Amino acid sequence: MAKPKIHYQCQACGATHPRWQGQCEGCGAWNTLTEELPTVALSPAGKTPQKSGLVLEPLQRQEAPSAQRMSTDIGELDRVLGGGLMVGSVILIGGEPGIGKSTLLLQAMINLSRHHDVAYFTGEESLDQIAQRAVRLHAPHDQVMAAHTVHLEDILTLLDKPTAPKIVVIDSIQTLHAGAIESAPGTVSQVRYSTHMLANLAKKRGITFFIVGHITKEGTLAGPKVLEHLVDTVLTFEGDRRHHVRLLRASKNRYGATDEIGVFTMTSSGLSEVTNPSSLFLSTDQPPCPGHVVTAIMEGARPLLVDIEVLVCPTPLAIPRRTVVGWDVNRLHMLVAVLEKRLKCPLSSKDIFMNVAGGLKIQEPAADFAVCVALLSSLRDTLVPKGTVVFGEVSLSGTLRSVPHAYTRMREATRLGFTRILAPKQDIENLEGATYVPCEHLGDVLGSTDT
């Protein structure tokens, strides 16, 4: 019998190499190649393939199934999922250790167990640990069935029945081991094969799977990229463990939008939903100070008002520091260059420290104008008038560009009591209760010290 040919597979990207080497040629990562044995061939050589019963049918004959969604009774989770759980979907959720993934899923399973049969498979924690967490949630959990196992075949055998639970949690995919794959749990082959088998079972039996995945030190989901293609939804649970705020984002969703976020706070009794996120990111009790500006951003269809804090001060260093928390540092460099060139602001010799309050990460350019106002306010040591909201995108010429959902941003600002709004001229829509300052160029508003 011929000896099976060994190959080496990258644990970061899944690229295959005929021999071991220090660096992966596919992604450039170092020391990520592990030895993998080939799986048994599906079609042995020398045998004629069997006849297939596969038949092509016109798509127009197929009746579109009605969307069957199940509510988790967690509004923020349902929002990110697109309105609830789709029957037969596979949801991959990742996040840093200790961020609250297992707590969120256990809360969802407790809620779902009131109307559906659910199961919780864990390979990382004992059943006693899961039970202790459920007790801390102060919710009845006697209907949640659980088991500790790391064997994929045991899970598939238990669930491949008409009477099997219809909502299942796998915590986590990196702990599962499939006997058909001769490699350790957590390797590329094991993760890919296990996810593939679970996804097939989900479509066959109409089971909805929550699959917990580990993340790398770069913050991306561990395992091959094909893992994200096998599932229907990819969720990321974000947050700083030193803060109580947690954000749930969807980077892929076949049944909903990918620009919605769910906002939670971590408490001693589990995760609590935040229905008015602006209250978390606004410091209403803080006295006004130079460099402090409120901006309006959009997360999906939800407007958020966020505090931006900037400190500009002389530097003793040859190269000034640029320290940014919650925003893209390269975009800050660009805005500093625009202010230097267009408004002659002496920022190149200053240290600049910027912070987005509340641990939020702003990803849209609508905060450009607010950052520029904060930079000038701190540089000139002047206060931005209380009750002011600033938003707008800044071009390299210093002109202000229109941003989407401007009316929604302004309506949220007036609802929270802000009375002065600085925005691009083309976005201004007058609402009662506020004064609007239409802006075309940075120099029109920031040319004087009175913003």
FENNORGI-V908465 format. One record per pair of residues at least 12 apart in sequence whose C-alpha atoms are under 7 Angstrom apart, sorted by the first residue. I is the first residue (numbers start at 1). J is the second residue. If there is no record, write none. Layout:
((I	J) (I	J))
//
This chain:
((6	35) (6	36) (6	37) (6	38) (7	19) (7	35) (7	36) (7	37) (8	20) (8	33) (8	34) (8	35) (8	36) (9	33) (9	34) (9	35) (9	36) (10	24) (10	32) (10	33) (10	34) (11	32) (11	33) (11	187) (11	188) (11	223) (11	224) (12	32) (12	222) (12	223) (12	224) (13	27) (13	223) (13	224) (13	225) (14	188) (14	224) (20	33) (36	183) (37	182) (39	180) (39	181) (68	86) (68	87) (69	84) (69	85) (69	86) (69	87) (70	84) (70	85) (70	86) (71	84) (71	85) (72	84) (72	108) (72	111) (72	112) (73	111) (74	108) (76	262) (76	263) (76	273) (77	262) (79	262) (80	249) (80	250) (80	260) (80	261) (80	262) (81	256) (82	255) (82	256) (82	257) (87	206) (87	207) (87	208) (88	202) (88	203) (88	206) (88	207) (88	208) (89	202) (89	208) (89	209) (89	232) (90	199) (90	208) (90	209) (90	210) (90	231) (90	232) (90	233) (91	209) (91	210) (91	211) (91	231) (91	232) (91	233) (91	234) (92	210) (92	211) (92	212) (92	213) (92	231) (92	233) (92	234) (92	235) (93	211) (93	212) (93	213) (93	234) (93	235) (93	236) (94	212) (94	213) (94	214) (94	215) (94	221) (94	235) (94	236) (94	237) (95	214) (95	215) (95	236) (95	237) (95	238) (96	215) (99	239) (99	241) (101	237) (103	270) (104	271) (109	144) (110	141) (110	144) (113	143) (113	144) (117	165) (117	166) (117	167) (118	144) (118	145) (118	165) (118	166) (118	167) (118	168) (119	144) (119	145) (119	146) (119	165) (119	167) (119	168) (119	169) (120	145) (120	146) (120	147) (120	168) (120	169) (120	170) (121	146) (121	147) (121	148) (121	149) (121	169) (121	170) (121	171) (122	147) (122	148) (122	149) (122	170) (122	171) (122	172) (123	148) (123	149) (123	150) (123	171) (123	172) (123	175) (124	171) (124	175) (126	148) (127	147) (127	148) (136	269) (137	269) (137	270) (138	269) (150	175) (150	176) (150	177) (151	176) (151	177) (151	178) (152	176) (152	177) (152	178) (152	194) (153	178) (166	206) (166	207) (166	208) (167	207) (167	208) (167	209) (168	208) (168	209) (168	210) (169	209) (169	210) (169	211) (170	210) (170	211) (170	212) (171	211) (171	212) (172	211) (172	212) (172	213) (173	191) (173	211) (173	212) (173	213) (174	186) (174	191) (174	213) (177	190) (178	190) (178	194) (188	223) (188	224) (191	223) (192	227) (196	230) (199	231) (232	253) (232	254) (233	252) (233	253) (233	254) (234	250) (234	251) (234	252) (234	253) (235	248) (235	249) (235	250) (235	251) (236	248) (236	249) (236	250) (237	249) (240	359) (244	265) (244	266) (245	264) (245	265) (245	266) (246	263) (246	264) (246	265) (247	261) (247	262) (247	263) (247	264) (248	261) (248	262) (248	263) (249	261) (249	262) (259	299) (259	300) (260	299) (260	300) (260	301) (261	299) (261	300) (263	277) (277	304) (278	304) (278	305) (278	306) (280	358) (281	305) (281	306) (281	307) (281	357) (281	358) (282	305) (282	306) (282	307) (289	383) (290	377) (290	378) (290	381) (290	382) (290	383) (290	384) (291	309) (291	310) (291	311) (291	374) (291	375) (291	377) (291	378) (292	308) (292	309) (292	310) (292	374) (293	307) (293	308) (293	309) (293	370) (293	374) (293	384) (294	306) (294	307) (294	308) (294	388) (294	389) (294	390) (295	307) (295	367) (295	370) (295	389) (295	390) (295	391) (296	389) (296	390) (296	391) (296	409) (297	366) (297	367) (303	408) (303	409) (303	412) (306	357) (307	356) (307	357) (308	355) (308	356) (308	357) (309	354) (309	355) (309	356) (309	374) (310	353) (310	354) (310	355) (310	374) (310	375) (310	378) (311	352) (311	353) (311	354) (311	378) (312	350) (312	351) (312	352) (312	353) (312	375) (312	378) (312	379) (313	350) (313	351) (313	352) (314	349) (314	350) (314	351) (315	349) (315	350) (315	351) (320	349) (320	350) (320	351) (321	351) (321	352) (322	351) (322	352) (322	353) (323	352) (323	353) (323	354) (324	353) (324	354) (324	355) (325	354) (325	355) (325	356) (326	355) (326	356) (326	359) (326	360) (326	361) (326	362) (327	361) (327	362) (327	363) (335	372) (338	396) (338	398) (342	398) (343	443) (365	393) (366	391) (366	392) (366	393) (366	403) (367	391) (367	392) (367	393) (368	392) (368	393) (368	394) (369	390) (369	391) (369	392) (369	393) (369	394) (370	390) (370	391) (380	449) (382	449) (384	451) (387	418) (387	419) (387	420) (388	418) (388	419) (388	420) (388	421) (389	418) (389	420) (389	421) (389	422) (390	421) (390	422) (390	423) (391	422) (391	423) (392	423) (392	424) (398	441) (398	442) (399	440) (399	441) (399	442) (400	424) (400	440) (400	441) (401	424) (402	424) (402	426) (402	427) (406	427) (407	429) (414	433) (414	434) (418	434) (419	433) (419	434) (419	435) (420	434) (420	435) (420	436) (421	435) (421	436) (421	437) (422	436) (422	437) (422	438) (422	439) (423	437) (423	438) (423	439) (424	438) (424	439) (424	440) (425	438) (425	439) (425	440))
//
